[in-house]
Amino acid sequence: MPDTARRPRVVIVGGGFAGLAAAKKLRRAGVDITLIDRTNHHVFQPLLYQVATGALAPSDITAPIRWILRKQTNITVLLADVRRVEPARGVVVIDEGRELAYDYLILAAGARHAYFGRDDWEPYAPGLKAIEDASEIRRRFLLAFERAEKSEDAAERDKYLTFVVIGGGPTGTELSGAMPMIARKALGPDFRNIDTKRTKVILIEGGPRLLPSFPPELAERAQRDLEALGVEVRLNSLVTGVDSTGVWIGKERIAARTAFWAAGNIASPLAKSLGAPLDRAGRLIVEPDLSVPGHPKIFAVGDLAIVEQDGRTVPGVCPAANQEGAAAAENILRDIRRQPRRNFRYRNKGDLAVIGRSHAIADFGKVRLAGRIAWLLWLFVHIMYLVGFRNRISVLLQWTYAYLTYQRGVRLITDVERYKPPGPG
């Protein structure tokens, strides 16, 4: 147990949903908390695709971590990058070799998109995990129309007006569902040399169906809705190549100047420094109480951990991250009180996925919804989960404006020359 002459030191790595939930659970505890994050803000990841498609500004779905925790007197927030963990010494090593000692450590460092060993594809097909990713996708998406407008070659224009989304999970379906409506309704009147109604969006999924975490009938409904919006869905299609001119499925080449990646994630490399068991995605395989095997004072939560329950993996969604962060903090409190720890138990409050304007699916176990009702429910839930009253009001106003006018309020292209794909154009 920690030295009783001082308060226990708890270090939390990551200011996402799990990290913040852990910090808030400990707000009245007699512990000293240090929360470390490489950025100064918390991101509401479920709405990143709305930033990527110009519906929302980055500030609408972010909030400074210091502001969120400003009233919590037992916490210190550090903007730093954790290099490694040294469990034998009970320290985490951050920037420039500085060491922070801990009595308990909660790792909530999250994950990044994975290219399955083909990291050379990333310059041509960016993923969507951070605000910077969303801004880059928005920039490339809007730039494609600008470059098509000034092109004098019909074939080249078609390449710029073709968008490939790789991965049929929630992120992929959300991105691909939003793009046709933007092209047809929001951008159409603004251009003179191109017909934006000719925009082609292709969604590629390597498995037999979209949204594998949802029941088959809801996944089929999602596919029908996407196809009704004009998205071409390609199932059982494994991507074998990506470059500045197109995407390959086996020997078939799809000519496209713009591709986006939503096909997989890999956990933060911080997990490897513990020498504990990992799954194929680099996630720590944790004990039932969320501690890391062999390291009872270290907990792993959120996208950094894989949690098994009733023979199934707990999904990597925000409600699960919130519950895991709070559960890890509760077990720390139980240790301090000399009470037995509790095993984590995920309470599934339902799964939601939006397909496009007025289209969504919802799975609440015995109750399953699709269409406008599910879409309205999706809007309500995401408004309520946003951090901060200002963000809720801003997002509500932006959504109302977009619904009534079909316009996107944030169509800025910044740093136009930062990325110029190799090859012609």
C-alpha positions, 0 to 999 in steps of 0.5 A: 500500500502507498506510504500513509504519511502522504496522500496516494499519487494517481497518474492518469495518462490521457484526457479522453473519455476514460481519463476524464471519467477516472479523474472526476470519480476521484475528485473528492478522494484524498489523493493527488492526481496528475493527468497527462495529455499530449494535447490541451483539449478533450475531443468528442470523437463521435462527431469528428466526422462532422468536422471532417465534412464541414458541418462543425468547427473544431471548437464545437466538439473540443474543450480545454482539459484544464477548463473541464477540471478547473474546479477539481482542486486535487488534480494537476494537468500537464501538457506532455508526451509520455515516453514509457512506463517503468513499473519496477520503479513506479514512474512514468517518463515524460518529455526530456526524460522527466520522471513522475512517480505514481502509486496508481497509474491509469493508462487511457492513452487511446488508439490511432488508425492502423494500416495493417503494416502498410503505413506508406498508404497513410499520406494518400488515405488519412484516418480520423482520430484527432481534430488534426485528422478531421481538419485534414480530411475536410481540406482534402475533400473541399480541395478536390472540388476546387481542383476539379473546377480548374481542370480542363481534362474530363477524365481528371475531373472525374478522378477528383470527383470520386471519393473512396472511403475504406472501412465499413464501420461507424466512421466509414458509414458516417463519412460516406453518408455525408459526402453525397448530400454535401456535393449535391445540395451544398456545393452544387450552386457554387461551381460553374465548370463542374456538375457536383451531382456527378460526385461518386462516393465508394465505400469499401468493406473487406467483410461480408457486411457493413457495421459488424457490431450491429445486428444483421438486419440493421446493417442491411438497412444501413446499406440500403440507406447509403445506396439510396443516398448515392453511395456505392457499397463494395463488400468482401473487397480487400484493398491491396494498394493506395496511391495518389491516383487511385485505390486497388482491390486486387487487380481492379483499380478505382481511379480516384484522387481522394481516399479516406481510411476508416478500416482499423485501429491500433493502440498507443505504443505506450502499451508495449512498454509494460511487457504485458499481453497484447492483442493483435491491435496492440491493446492490453489484455486486462484482468476483470478488475481492469488492472494490467496482468502482473501490475496490480497498481496499473489500470488500462482503460478505453481504446488501450484495453481489451475487456472480455465480458460474457465471451464477448469483447466490450465495444470501443465506444464512448459509454464503455470508456466512461464506465471503464475509467470510473471503474478503475478509479473506484478500484483505486478507492477500494484499495485505499479503503482496504476493501476488495476490488470489484470486477468491471461490468459493462452496462450497454446503453445501446448503439447508434450510428448515423447514415446521413440526413434523417437516416440512422440505426439504433440497437437497444437489445430487444428494441431496434430502430431505424430511419428518422426516429433513430436519427432524432435519437442520435441527435439528442444523445450526442447533444447531451454527451457534449462537454460544455453548454456552449458546445451544445448550443453551438452544435444545435444551431449548426445542425439546425442551419444545415438541416434547413438550408443544406449548407455547411457552416465551416467550409474553410480550406487552409494551408492549401499547399501543405499537401500536394499528392505526388504525380500530376495535378 
